[in-house]
Amino acid sequence: MTTLAIIGAGPGLGAAVARRFGQEGFSVALIARNRTRVDELAATLTAEGITAAGFTANVRDQDSLRTALEQASEQLGPIEVVQYSPLPAKEFMRPVLETVAADLVGPVEFSIYGPVTVAHQVIPGMRTLGGGTIVFINGASAVRPGARVTGTSIAFAGESAYAQLLHDALAPEGIHVGQLIIPRGIGGGEPSHEPTVLADTIWRIHTERGDFRTYAADLDN
């Protein structure tokens, strides 16, 4: 049995993706900062017949990320799929003229250093498996910068560039790197933005291994 690792796991999208992949026979590693949250979600999934366990990590702490992924692989099985979807902090989203250099440290650690750390931790195992998938989840500011969310706009652009480079470099090895853009956030009354629908989209990104970027909906809707 191989493992799906969800970084930034929570009761919404994370839970829906865990159920979707769990139904396909994956073990699920739930990774987030809050131990109680991931343990409670793991218990719920286990009661539903899905093999799941919680692990703690802060994506701005590279050592904790590496440790969580290593423990997940040892406990649940080799990691075949990673979803990188932690929720950005509100303080990352300042207007552009109020943003100073120090305000960008957190967003860059969160959206660039974190993904680079995760990729280097899981790619060797995916090579051993003969393939795998890394999916980055972002909002619209990853492709259309917003003047009131400067930190995430800048950092998501770096994350997007890194993910695109990974996609191009790893495709010949059977490792698919994709990005899902979710404009206007999860839920909100848009059927295409409901967690279960997005989970199906992420499953297709893994199985169909198509283009690098997928949009949950048009940016201007």
ABEGO torsion letter per residue (X at the ends): XBBBBBBGBBABAAAAAAAAAAAAGBBBBBBBABAAAAAAAAAAAAAAGBBBBBBBBBAABAAAAAAAAAAAAAAAEBBABBBBABBBBAAABBBAAABBAAAAAAAAAAAAAAAAAAAAAAAAAAAAAGEEBBBBBBBAAAABBBAABAAAAAAAAAAAAAAAAAAAAAAAAGBBBBBBBBBGEBEGGBAAABAAAAAAAAAAAAAAGBBABBBABBAAX
